């Protein structure tokens, strides 16, 4: 009896490379007070526990802005802002510490739970908080005294690493003490950013109400570079009318992500705190679900190497079984690997094409064109074609041809024109398979 493949099996197989890639890596997760107040926060905690169980070293940094605002309002207190930073005077500090302390204990309690039917079932997580961050006052700016609002003076990176190596989750909040024994209110984004930079973390992760950064059609933008984020920051700065609204929170994370990226943190991710499983889907699926800010594209087009044969073979084999591509043995791939160009994403080969020159006929063949089924809605085929055209020109060859049984219309859209068998180079003509009846298309460069 044939066992039917399920979505669970497919998802599990898809996540396996990421499980291996993330194991042993350090991730700094920044959770704002808005996320903590949301009904989905319990699921976020469970997902963080799952990350920990998969071998990820987790540093959790929490904010408390809405909770601080609420406790201040309850006590008929207001705190002005200067340049987007709350001015925390002596009276406000006690309330700020109360709100932040309550959240720290609540998060610790949730992480200490061991509930059945959750990723935390049967586990015992050690959650460590302490004086890992030492603060100092912001001082006076433009005549405005920030009072007990502060900034980071130093971070005990060795201490944090010891706790992570011992299998603990490190929990940090927005309140830190100074060398003089005073307490200061810090920006949680600054804490997360500086910890990620100094730990040389693999990722900085943040949450917002939407699924990352949305485009004009309401779809999340999968990937942004720092320069693109800076343009977005300017736009959000014009739109953010208050210091505590959703756009202001997203703005603070984007600034943090750019700073982290430029200081060496490879990727920062922004996902929704409202959607159950968004963090897991972002980290353990091909395309993710939110927005990541990266130093360089996660997709790389490059010349194939001998170690890529297995990935190419896995990519083209389903197409060969369907009769779309001509069968190639592993031995043939080994002999012709230098002719292949691949598109690689996170260690997975998601596209390939080969170029076979016929210089005596002023022609070159683009063959074995394949794109992974999960990535066929992009322009990766066009990317491979542009590369093949460039390579053909470098060889001083003026015609590029393909043989296809299924992609006739796509190649026509790219400017190819259909010709007969007689148009092929003589050596290729002799090998033409009349049973396949492949269409011959030629592009003059």
TORKOL-4160 file (C-alpha; in steps of 0.2 Angstrom, whole numbers, padded with zeros to 4 digits, m for minus):
445
<pt num="1" X="0000" Y="0000" Z="0000"/>
<pt num="2" X="0007" Y="0017" Z="m0005"/>
<pt num="3" X="0008" Y="0029" Z="0009"/>
<pt num="4" X="0002" Y="0046" Z="0005"/>
<pt num="5" X="0014" Y="0061" Z="0008"/>
<pt num="6" X="0007" Y="0073" Z="0020"/>
<pt num="7" X="0010" Y="0092" Z="0023"/>
<pt num="8" X="0018" Y="0087" Z="0040"/>
<pt num="9" X="0031" Y="0076" Z="0031"/>
<pt num="10" X="0034" Y="0089" Z="0018"/>
<pt num="11" X="0036" Y="0103" Z="0031"/>
<pt num="12" X="0047" Y="0092" Z="0042"/>
<pt num="13" X="0059" Y="0088" Z="0027"/>
<pt num="14" X="0059" Y="0106" Z="0022"/>
<pt num="15" X="0064" Y="0112" Z="0039"/>
<pt num="16" X="0078" Y="0099" Z="0042"/>
<pt num="17" X="0092" Y="0109" Z="0034"/>
<pt num="18" X="0087" Y="0124" Z="0045"/>
<pt num="19" X="0087" Y="0114" Z="0060"/>
<pt num="20" X="0105" Y="0109" Z="0056"/>
<pt num="21" X="0110" Y="0126" Z="0051"/>
<pt num="22" X="0103" Y="0135" Z="0067"/>
<pt num="23" X="0109" Y="0122" Z="0080"/>
<pt num="24" X="0123" Y="0130" Z="0091"/>
<pt num="25" X="0119" Y="0147" Z="0085"/>
<pt num="26" X="0115" Y="0162" Z="0096"/>
<pt num="27" X="0099" Y="0172" Z="0092"/>
<pt num="28" X="0094" Y="0188" Z="0101"/>
<pt num="29" X="0075" Y="0189" Z="0102"/>
<pt num="30" X="0067" Y="0206" Z="0106"/>
<pt num="31" X="0049" Y="0206" Z="0112"/>
<pt num="32" X="0041" Y="0222" Z="0115"/>
<pt num="33" X="0027" Y="0225" Z="0128"/>
<pt num="34" X="0014" Y="0225" Z="0114"/>
<pt num="35" X="0019" Y="0207" Z="0110"/>
<pt num="36" X="0019" Y="0202" Z="0128"/>
<pt num="37" X="0001" Y="0209" Z="0130"/>
<pt num="38" X="m0005" Y="0200" Z="0115"/>
<pt num="39" X="m0015" Y="0184" Z="0117"/>
<pt num="40" X="m0003" Y="0175" Z="0106"/>
<pt num="41" X="0012" Y="0178" Z="0118"/>
<pt num="42" X="0010" Y="0161" Z="0126"/>
<pt num="43" X="0013" Y="0153" Z="0109"/>
<pt num="44" X="0028" Y="0164" Z="0106"/>
<pt num="45" X="0035" Y="0157" Z="0123"/>
<pt num="46" X="0032" Y="0140" Z="0117"/>
<pt num="47" X="0041" Y="0143" Z="0101"/>
<pt num="48" X="0056" Y="0150" Z="0110"/>
<pt num="49" X="0056" Y="0134" Z="0120"/>
<pt num="50" X="0056" Y="0124" Z="0104"/>
<pt num="51" X="0071" Y="0134" Z="0098"/>
<pt num="52" X="0080" Y="0131" Z="0114"/>
<pt num="53" X="0076" Y="0112" Z="0112"/>
<pt num="54" X="0083" Y="0112" Z="0095"/>
<pt num="55" X="0100" Y="0118" Z="0101"/>
<pt num="56" X="0098" Y="0137" Z="0098"/>
<pt num="57" X="0106" Y="0148" Z="0111"/>
<pt num="58" X="0092" Y="0161" Z="0115"/>
<pt num="59" X="0094" Y="0178" Z="0123"/>
<pt num="60" X="0077" Y="0186" Z="0126"/>
<pt num="61" X="0076" Y="0205" Z="0128"/>
<pt num="62" X="0059" Y="0211" Z="0133"/>
<pt num="63" X="0052" Y="0229" Z="0133"/>
<pt num="64" X="0038" Y="0236" Z="0143"/>
<pt num="65" X="0032" Y="0252" Z="0135"/>
<pt num="66" X="0013" Y="0250" Z="0135"/>
<pt num="67" X="0014" Y="0242" Z="0153"/>
<pt num="68" X="0024" Y="0257" Z="0159"/>
<pt num="69" X="0012" Y="0269" Z="0151"/>
<pt num="70" X="m0002" Y="0260" Z="0159"/>
<pt num="71" X="0005" Y="0260" Z="0177"/>
<pt num="72" X="0010" Y="0279" Z="0175"/>
<pt num="73" X="m0008" Y="0283" Z="0169"/>
<pt num="74" X="m0015" Y="0273" Z="0184"/>
<pt num="75" X="m0004" Y="0283" Z="0196"/>
<pt num="76" X="m0008" Y="0300" Z="0187"/>
<pt num="77" X="0010" Y="0302" Z="0181"/>
<pt num="78" X="0016" Y="0308" Z="0164"/>
<pt num="79" X="0033" Y="0308" Z="0157"/>
<pt num="80" X="0039" Y="0319" Z="0143"/>
<pt num="81" X="0049" Y="0313" Z="0129"/>
<pt num="82" X="0065" Y="0321" Z="0121"/>
<pt num="83" X="0071" Y="0315" Z="0104"/>
<pt num="84" X="0060" Y="0300" Z="0106"/>
<pt num="85" X="0067" Y="0295" Z="0123"/>
<pt num="86" X="0056" Y="0295" Z="0139"/>
<pt num="87" X="0063" Y="0306" Z="0152"/>
<pt num="88" X="0062" Y="0295" Z="0168"/>
<pt num="89" X="0063" Y="0306" Z="0184"/>
<pt num="90" X="0065" Y="0299" Z="0202"/>
<pt num="91" X="0046" Y="0296" Z="0205"/>
<pt num="92" X="0043" Y="0289" Z="0188"/>
<pt num="93" X="0058" Y="0277" Z="0190"/>
<pt num="94" X="0049" Y="0267" Z="0204"/>
<pt num="95" X="0034" Y="0264" Z="0193"/>
<pt num="96" X="0045" Y="0260" Z="0178"/>
<pt num="97" X="0054" Y="0247" Z="0188"/>
<pt num="98" X="0038" Y="0240" Z="0195"/>
<pt num="99" X="0031" Y="0237" Z="0177"/>
<pt num="100" X="0047" Y="0230" Z="0170"/>
<pt num="101" X="0050" Y="0219" Z="0185"/>
<pt num="102" X="0032" Y="0212" Z="0184"/>
<pt num="103" X="0035" Y="0207" Z="0166"/>
<pt num="104" X="0052" Y="0199" Z="0169"/>
<pt num="105" X="0044" Y="0188" Z="0183"/>
<pt num="106" X="0029" Y="0184" Z="0171"/>
<pt num="107" X="0040" Y="0179" Z="0157"/>
<pt num="108" X="0051" Y="0169" Z="0168"/>
<pt num="109" X="0036" Y="0160" Z="0175"/>
<pt num="110" X="0030" Y="0156" Z="0157"/>
<pt num="111" X="0047" Y="0149" Z="0152"/>
<pt num="112" X="0047" Y="0138" Z="0168"/>
<pt num="113" X="0031" Y="0130" Z="0164"/>
<pt num="114" X="0031" Y="0112" Z="0158"/>
<pt num="115" X="0014" Y="0109" Z="0150"/>
<pt num="116" X="0008" Y="0094" Z="0141"/>
<pt num="117" X="0004" Y="0096" Z="0123"/>
<pt num="118" X="0016" Y="0110" Z="0121"/>
<pt num="119" X="0035" Y="0110" Z="0115"/>
<pt num="120" X="0039" Y="0113" Z="0133"/>
<pt num="121" X="0031" Y="0096" Z="0139"/>
<pt num="122" X="0043" Y="0086" Z="0150"/>
<pt num="123" X="0057" Y="0099" Z="0149"/>
<pt num="124" X="0065" Y="0110" Z="0162"/>
<pt num="125" X="0072" Y="0127" Z="0156"/>
<pt num="126" X="0084" Y="0137" Z="0166"/>
<pt num="127" X="0080" Y="0155" Z="0164"/>
<pt num="128" X="0094" Y="0167" Z="0170"/>
<pt num="129" X="0093" Y="0186" Z="0173"/>
<pt num="130" X="0106" Y="0196" Z="0181"/>
<pt num="131" X="0117" Y="0211" Z="0180"/>
<pt num="132" X="0124" Y="0207" Z="0163"/>
<pt num="133" X="0121" Y="0225" Z="0157"/>
<pt num="134" X="0129" Y="0239" Z="0166"/>
<pt num="135" X="0121" Y="0256" Z="0162"/>
<pt num="136" X="0126" Y="0275" Z="0164"/>
<pt num="137" X="0115" Y="0291" Z="0163"/>
<pt num="138" X="0111" Y="0299" Z="0146"/>
<pt num="139" X="0115" Y="0315" Z="0155"/>
<pt num="140" X="0109" Y="0332" Z="0148"/>
<pt num="141" X="0105" Y="0336" Z="0130"/>
<pt num="142" X="0100" Y="0353" Z="0123"/>
<pt num="143" X="0097" Y="0358" Z="0141"/>
<pt num="144" X="0085" Y="0343" Z="0144"/>
<pt num="145" X="0090" Y="0332" Z="0159"/>
<pt num="146" X="0086" Y="0314" Z="0155"/>
<pt num="147" X="0087" Y="0310" Z="0174"/>
<pt num="148" X="0086" Y="0291" Z="0176"/>
<pt num="149" X="0085" Y="0287" Z="0157"/>
<pt num="150" X="0101" Y="0279" Z="0152"/>
<pt num="151" X="0112" Y="0270" Z="0140"/>
<pt num="152" X="0123" Y="0255" Z="0140"/>
<pt num="153" X="0141" Y="0256" Z="0148"/>
<pt num="154" X="0146" Y="0238" Z="0146"/>
<pt num="155" X="0140" Y="0221" Z="0144"/>
<pt num="156" X="0146" Y="0205" Z="0152"/>
<pt num="157" X="0148" Y="0195" Z="0136"/>
<pt num="158" X="0158" Y="0181" Z="0145"/>
<pt num="159" X="0145" Y="0179" Z="0158"/>
<pt num="160" X="0131" Y="0178" Z="0145"/>
<pt num="161" X="0140" Y="0165" Z="0135"/>
<pt num="162" X="0144" Y="0155" Z="0151"/>
<pt num="163" X="0125" Y="0154" Z="0154"/>
<pt num="164" X="0121" Y="0150" Z="0136"/>
<pt num="165" X="0134" Y="0136" Z="0135"/>
<pt num="166" X="0126" Y="0129" Z="0151"/>
<pt num="167" X="0110" Y="0127" Z="0142"/>
<pt num="168" X="0101" Y="0142" Z="0150"/>
<pt num="169" X="0090" Y="0155" Z="0142"/>
<pt num="170" X="0096" Y="0173" Z="0146"/>
<pt num="171" X="0082" Y="0185" Z="0150"/>
<pt num="172" X="0086" Y="0204" Z="0149"/>
<pt num="173" X="0075" Y="0219" Z="0152"/>
<pt num="174" X="0075" Y="0238" Z="0150"/>
<pt num="175" X="0081" Y="0241" Z="0168"/>
<pt num="176" X="0100" Y="0240" Z="0172"/>
<pt num="177" X="0111" Y="0246" Z="0186"/>
<pt num="178" X="0126" Y="0257" Z="0186"/>
<pt num="179" X="0143" Y="0256" Z="0194"/>
<pt num="180" X="0137" Y="0268" Z="0207"/>
<pt num="181" X="0122" Y="0257" Z="0212"/>
<pt num="182" X="0108" Y="0268" Z="0203"/>
<pt num="183" X="0095" Y="0260" Z="0191"/>
<pt num="184" X="0092" Y="0267" Z="0173"/>
<pt num="185" X="0078" Y="0265" Z="0161"/>
<pt num="186" X="0086" Y="0259" Z="0144"/>
<pt num="187" X="0079" Y="0257" Z="0127"/>
<pt num="188" X="0075" Y="0238" Z="0125"/>
<pt num="189" X="0080" Y="0240" Z="0106"/>
<pt num="190" X="0097" Y="0246" Z="0111"/>
<pt num="191" X="0100" Y="0232" Z="0123"/>
<pt num="192" X="0095" Y="0219" Z="0110"/>
<pt num="193" X="0106" Y="0227" Z="0097"/>
<pt num="194" X="0121" Y="0229" Z="0107"/>
<pt num="195" X="0120" Y="0212" Z="0115"/>
<pt num="196" X="0118" Y="0204" Z="0097"/>
<pt num="197" X="0133" Y="0214" Z="0091"/>
<pt num="198" X="0144" Y="0210" Z="0105"/>
<pt num="199" X="0139" Y="0191" Z="0106"/>
<pt num="200" X="0142" Y="0190" Z="0087"/>
<pt num="201" X="0124" Y="0183" Z="0086"/>
<pt num="202" X="0118" Y="0174" Z="0070"/>
<pt num="203" X="0101" Y="0183" Z="0071"/>
<pt num="204" X="0092" Y="0198" Z="0079"/>
<pt num="205" X="0073" Y="0194" Z="0079"/>
<pt num="206" X="0059" Y="0207" Z="0082"/>
<pt num="207" X="0040" Y="0207" Z="0082"/>
<pt num="208" X="0027" Y="0219" Z="0076"/>
<pt num="209" X="0008" Y="0218" Z="0073"/>
<pt num="210" X="0010" Y="0215" Z="0054"/>
<pt num="211" X="0019" Y="0201" Z="0045"/>
<pt num="212" X="0035" Y="0211" Z="0044"/>
<pt num="213" X="0037" Y="0225" Z="0031"/>
<pt num="214" X="0022" Y="0226" Z="0019"/>
<pt num="215" X="0023" Y="0232" Z="0001"/>
<pt num="216" X="0009" Y="0242" Z="m0008"/>
<pt num="217" X="m0001" Y="0226" Z="m0011"/>
<pt num="218" X="m0001" Y="0221" Z="0007"/>
<pt num="219" X="0012" Y="0207" Z="0005"/>
<pt num="220" X="0027" Y="0205" Z="0016"/>
<pt num="221" X="0043" Y="0210" Z="0009"/>
<pt num="222" X="0055" Y="0195" Z="0011"/>
<pt num="223" X="0072" Y="0203" Z="0010"/>
<pt num="224" X="0079" Y="0221" Z="0012"/>
<pt num="225" X="0096" Y="0228" Z="0012"/>
<pt num="226" X="0102" Y="0241" Z="0024"/>
<pt num="227" X="0101" Y="0255" Z="0011"/>
<pt num="228" X="0083" Y="0250" Z="0007"/>
<pt num="229" X="0079" Y="0250" Z="0026"/>
<pt num="230" X="0086" Y="0268" Z="0028"/>
<pt num="231" X="0074" Y="0274" Z="0014"/>
<pt num="232" X="0059" Y="0265" Z="0023"/>
<pt num="233" X="0065" Y="0273" Z="0040"/>
<pt num="234" X="0063" Y="0291" Z="0032"/>
<pt num="235" X="0045" Y="0286" Z="0027"/>
<pt num="236" X="0040" Y="0279" Z="0044"/>
<pt num="237" X="0048" Y="0294" Z="0053"/>
<pt num="238" X="0036" Y="0305" Z="0043"/>
<pt num="239" X="0021" Y="0294" Z="0047"/>
<pt num="240" X="0025" Y="0290" Z="0066"/>
<pt num="241" X="0015" Y="0303" Z="0075"/>
<pt num="242" X="0018" Y="0297" Z="0093"/>
<pt num="243" X="0032" Y="0289" Z="0102"/>
<pt num="244" X="0022" Y="0273" Z="0107"/>
<pt num="245" X="0012" Y="0268" Z="0092"/>
<pt num="246" X="0015" Y="0253" Z="0081"/>
<pt num="247" X="0024" Y="0263" Z="0067"/>
<pt num="248" X="0036" Y="0270" Z="0080"/>
<pt num="249" X="0040" Y="0252" Z="0087"/>
<pt num="250" X="0043" Y="0246" Z="0070"/>
<pt num="251" X="0054" Y="0261" Z="0067"/>
<pt num="252" X="0065" Y="0257" Z="0082"/>
<pt num="253" X="0067" Y="0239" Z="0077"/>
<pt num="254" X="0072" Y="0244" Z="0059"/>
<pt num="255" X="0085" Y="0256" Z="0066"/>
<pt num="256" X="0092" Y="0242" Z="0077"/>
<pt num="257" X="0092" Y="0230" Z="0063"/>
<pt num="258" X="0102" Y="0242" Z="0052"/>
<pt num="259" X="0115" Y="0245" Z="0066"/>
<pt num="260" X="0116" Y="0226" Z="0069"/>
<pt num="261" X="0118" Y="0222" Z="0051"/>
<pt num="262" X="0132" Y="0235" Z="0048"/>
<pt num="263" X="0141" Y="0229" Z="0064"/>
<pt num="264" X="0142" Y="0211" Z="0058"/>
<pt num="265" X="0125" Y="0202" Z="0063"/>
<pt num="266" X="0121" Y="0193" Z="0047"/>
<pt num="267" X="0102" Y="0194" Z="0047"/>
<pt num="268" X="0088" Y="0202" Z="0057"/>
<pt num="269" X="0070" Y="0196" Z="0056"/>
<pt num="270" X="0054" Y="0205" Z="0059"/>
<pt num="271" X="0038" Y="0194" Z="0061"/>
<pt num="272" X="0021" Y="0196" Z="0068"/>
<pt num="273" X="0017" Y="0193" Z="0086"/>
<pt num="274" X="m0001" Y="0190" Z="0082"/>
<pt num="275" X="0001" Y="0175" Z="0070"/>
<pt num="276" X="0003" Y="0159" Z="0079"/>
<pt num="277" X="0019" Y="0150" Z="0073"/>
<pt num="278" X="0026" Y="0165" Z="0063"/>
<pt num="279" X="0043" Y="0164" Z="0071"/>
<pt num="280" X="0045" Y="0145" Z="0067"/>
<pt num="281" X="0039" Y="0148" Z="0049"/>
<pt num="282" X="0051" Y="0162" Z="0047"/>
<pt num="283" X="0066" Y="0152" Z="0053"/>
<pt num="284" X="0062" Y="0135" Z="0047"/>
<pt num="285" X="0055" Y="0136" Z="0029"/>
<pt num="286" X="0062" Y="0141" Z="0012"/>
<pt num="287" X="0054" Y="0158" Z="0010"/>
<pt num="288" X="0049" Y="0162" Z="0028"/>
<pt num="289" X="0034" Y="0173" Z="0032"/>
<pt num="290" X="0041" Y="0190" Z="0038"/>
<pt num="291" X="0055" Y="0202" Z="0033"/>
<pt num="292" X="0073" Y="0199" Z="0035"/>
<pt num="293" X="0087" Y="0213" Z="0034"/>
<pt num="294" X="0103" Y="0206" Z="0027"/>
<pt num="295" X="0120" Y="0212" Z="0023"/>
<pt num="296" X="0120" Y="0202" Z="0006"/>
<pt num="297" X="0106" Y="0192" Z="m0003"/>
<pt num="298" X="0103" Y="0175" Z="0004"/>
<pt num="299" X="0102" Y="0169" Z="m0014"/>
<pt num="300" X="0118" Y="0167" Z="m0024"/>
<pt num="301" X="0121" Y="0164" Z="m0042"/>
<pt num="302" X="0138" Y="0155" Z="m0045"/>
<pt num="303" X="0148" Y="0143" Z="m0055"/>
<pt num="304" X="0144" Y="0125" Z="m0049"/>
<pt num="305" X="0157" Y="0115" Z="m0040"/>
<pt num="306" X="0160" Y="0096" Z="m0038"/>
<pt num="307" X="0151" Y="0097" Z="m0021"/>
<pt num="308" X="0135" Y="0103" Z="m0029"/>
<pt num="309" X="0132" Y="0087" Z="m0039"/>
<pt num="310" X="0121" Y="0080" Z="m0026"/>
<pt num="311" X="0110" Y="0096" Z="m0025"/>
<pt num="312" X="0109" Y="0097" Z="m0044"/>
<pt num="313" X="0104" Y="0079" Z="m0045"/>
<pt num="314" X="0090" Y="0081" Z="m0033"/>
<pt num="315" X="0084" Y="0096" Z="m0042"/>
<pt num="316" X="0083" Y="0089" Z="m0059"/>
<pt num="317" X="0078" Y="0071" Z="m0055"/>
<pt num="318" X="0059" Y="0075" Z="m0053"/>
<pt num="319" X="0059" Y="0084" Z="m0070"/>
<pt num="320" X="0069" Y="0069" Z="m0078"/>
<pt num="321" X="0056" Y="0057" Z="m0071"/>
<pt num="322" X="0042" Y="0068" Z="m0079"/>
<pt num="323" X="0051" Y="0068" Z="m0096"/>
<pt num="324" X="0054" Y="0087" Z="m0095"/>
<pt num="325" X="0073" Y="0085" Z="m0095"/>
<pt num="326" X="0084" Y="0073" Z="m0103"/>
<pt num="327" X="0091" Y="0060" Z="m0091"/>
<pt num="328" X="0109" Y="0063" Z="m0085"/>
<pt num="329" X="0118" Y="0051" Z="m0074"/>
<pt num="330" X="0128" Y="0056" Z="m0059"/>
<pt num="331" X="0144" Y="0052" Z="m0069"/>
<pt num="332" X="0139" Y="0063" Z="m0083"/>
<pt num="333" X="0136" Y="0077" Z="m0071"/>
<pt num="334" X="0153" Y="0075" Z="m0064"/>
<pt num="335" X="0161" Y="0077" Z="m0081"/>
<pt num="336" X="0150" Y="0092" Z="m0085"/>
<pt num="337" X="0149" Y="0101" Z="m0069"/>
<pt num="338" X="0160" Y="0115" Z="m0075"/>
<pt num="339" X="0147" Y="0120" Z="m0087"/>
<pt num="340" X="0133" Y="0122" Z="m0074"/>
<pt num="341" X="0128" Y="0138" Z="m0066"/>
<pt num="342" X="0117" Y="0137" Z="m0050"/>
<pt num="343" X="0106" Y="0148" Z="m0039"/>
<pt num="344" X="0109" Y="0143" Z="m0020"/>
<pt num="345" X="0099" Y="0149" Z="m0006"/>
<pt num="346" X="0103" Y="0144" Z="0012"/>
<pt num="347" X="0114" Y="0130" Z="0006"/>
<pt num="348" X="0100" Y="0123" Z="m0005"/>
<pt num="349" X="0101" Y="0123" Z="m0024"/>
<pt num="350" X="0085" Y="0130" Z="m0031"/>
<pt num="351" X="0090" Y="0133" Z="m0049"/>
<pt num="352" X="0102" Y="0127" Z="m0062"/>
<pt num="353" X="0107" Y="0128" Z="m0080"/>
<pt num="354" X="0121" Y="0122" Z="m0091"/>
<pt num="355" X="0130" Y="0131" Z="m0106"/>
<pt num="356" X="0137" Y="0121" Z="m0120"/>
<pt num="357" X="0147" Y="0131" Z="m0133"/>
<pt num="358" X="0148" Y="0127" Z="m0151"/>
<pt num="359" X="0161" Y="0140" Z="m0157"/>
<pt num="360" X="0163" Y="0133" Z="m0174"/>
<pt num="361" X="0145" Y="0137" Z="m0177"/>
<pt num="362" X="0144" Y="0153" Z="m0168"/>
<pt num="363" X="0131" Y="0145" Z="m0156"/>
<pt num="364" X="0129" Y="0140" Z="m0138"/>
<pt num="365" X="0116" Y="0129" Z="m0130"/>
<pt num="366" X="0107" Y="0133" Z="m0114"/>
<pt num="367" X="0102" Y="0116" Z="m0107"/>
<pt num="368" X="0096" Y="0107" Z="m0091"/>
<pt num="369" X="0086" Y="0123" Z="m0085"/>
<pt num="370" X="0078" Y="0119" Z="m0069"/>
<pt num="371" X="0070" Y="0129" Z="m0055"/>
<pt num="372" X="0064" Y="0122" Z="m0038"/>
<pt num="373" X="0045" Y="0120" Z="m0037"/>
<pt num="374" X="0044" Y="0131" Z="m0022"/>
<pt num="375" X="0053" Y="0145" Z="m0031"/>
<pt num="376" X="0045" Y="0146" Z="m0048"/>
<pt num="377" X="0034" Y="0161" Z="m0045"/>
<pt num="378" X="0050" Y="0173" Z="m0046"/>
<pt num="379" X="0061" Y="0178" Z="m0060"/>
<pt num="380" X="0075" Y="0165" Z="m0057"/>
<pt num="381" X="0073" Y="0158" Z="m0074"/>
<pt num="382" X="0076" Y="0175" Z="m0081"/>
<pt num="383" X="0091" Y="0177" Z="m0070"/>
<pt num="384" X="0099" Y="0161" Z="m0076"/>
<pt num="385" X="0095" Y="0167" Z="m0094"/>
<pt num="386" X="0103" Y="0184" Z="m0092"/>
<pt num="387" X="0119" Y="0175" Z="m0085"/>
<pt num="388" X="0120" Y="0163" Z="m0099"/>
<pt num="389" X="0118" Y="0177" Z="m0112"/>
<pt num="390" X="0133" Y="0186" Z="m0103"/>
<pt num="391" X="0143" Y="0171" Z="m0104"/>
<pt num="392" X="0139" Y="0168" Z="m0122"/>
<pt num="393" X="0144" Y="0185" Z="m0126"/>
<pt num="394" X="0161" Y="0183" Z="m0117"/>
<pt num="395" X="0164" Y="0168" Z="m0128"/>
<pt num="396" X="0161" Y="0180" Z="m0144"/>
<pt num="397" X="0146" Y="0169" Z="m0148"/>
<pt num="398" X="0131" Y="0177" Z="m0156"/>
<pt num="399" X="0117" Y="0164" Z="m0154"/>
<pt num="400" X="0110" Y="0155" Z="m0140"/>
<pt num="401" X="0098" Y="0141" Z="m0143"/>
<pt num="402" X="0088" Y="0129" Z="m0132"/>
<pt num="403" X="0078" Y="0113" Z="m0135"/>
<pt num="404" X="0062" Y="0112" Z="m0125"/>
<pt num="405" X="0046" Y="0101" Z="m0124"/>
<pt num="406" X="0037" Y="0111" Z="m0110"/>
<pt num="407" X="0043" Y="0129" Z="m0109"/>
<pt num="408" X="0040" Y="0135" Z="m0127"/>
<pt num="409" X="0030" Y="0150" Z="m0123"/>
<pt num="410" X="0042" Y="0156" Z="m0109"/>
<pt num="411" X="0057" Y="0156" Z="m0121"/>
<pt num="412" X="0046" Y="0165" Z="m0134"/>
<pt num="413" X="0043" Y="0178" Z="m0121"/>
<pt num="414" X="0061" Y="0180" Z="m0118"/>
<pt num="415" X="0064" Y="0184" Z="m0137"/>
<pt num="416" X="0068" Y="0167" Z="m0143"/>
<pt num="417" X="0062" Y="0162" Z="m0161"/>
<pt num="418" X="0057" Y="0144" Z="m0166"/>
<pt num="419" X="0068" Y="0136" Z="m0180"/>
<pt num="420" X="0070" Y="0119" Z="m0188"/>
<pt num="421" X="0082" Y="0105" Z="m0184"/>
<pt num="422" X="0093" Y="0111" Z="m0199"/>
<pt num="423" X="0097" Y="0126" Z="m0188"/>
<pt num="424" X="0106" Y="0116" Z="m0175"/>
<pt num="425" X="0125" Y="0114" Z="m0175"/>
<pt num="426" X="0130" Y="0099" Z="m0185"/>
<pt num="427" X="0136" Y="0089" Z="m0170"/>
<pt num="428" X="0120" Y="0093" Z="m0160"/>
<pt num="429" X="0109" Y="0089" Z="m0175"/>
<pt num="430" X="0116" Y="0071" Z="m0176"/>
<pt num="431" X="0111" Y="0069" Z="m0158"/>
<pt num="432" X="0093" Y="0076" Z="m0160"/>
<pt num="433" X="0080" Y="0064" Z="m0153"/>
<pt num="434" X="0065" Y="0064" Z="m0165"/>
<pt num="435" X="0055" Y="0054" Z="m0153"/>
<pt num="436" X="0055" Y="0068" Z="m0140"/>
<pt num="437" X="0051" Y="0081" Z="m0154"/>
<pt num="438" X="0059" Y="0095" Z="m0144"/>
<pt num="439" X="0056" Y="0113" Z="m0150"/>
<pt num="440" X="0071" Y="0122" Z="m0156"/>
<pt num="441" X="0072" Y="0140" Z="m0151"/>
<pt num="442" X="0086" Y="0152" Z="m0155"/>
<pt num="443" X="0090" Y="0170" Z="m0148"/>
<pt num="444" X="0102" Y="0181" Z="m0158"/>
<pt num="445" X="0112" Y="0191" Z="m0145"/>
